[in-house]
């Protein structure tokens, strides 16, 4: 898998994922909060399958068009 997310997006996804999971565990929101696991997984692998299907690559947007290794 080639990375298709920049580091800033990974951080945002991880934070939102943790907040959603925490809200679900505390009973604040319902079962939909478990979608935070998807956000955490995509942040951990730096790969979003939906982005791959749509041809989106935010690595290029964050680096000014230069590939990130």
Secondary structure, DSSP 8 states (H G I E B T S, - for coil): ----S-HHHHHHHHHHHHHHHHHHHTTSS-GGGGGHHHHHHHHHHT--HHHHHHT--HHHHHTTT----
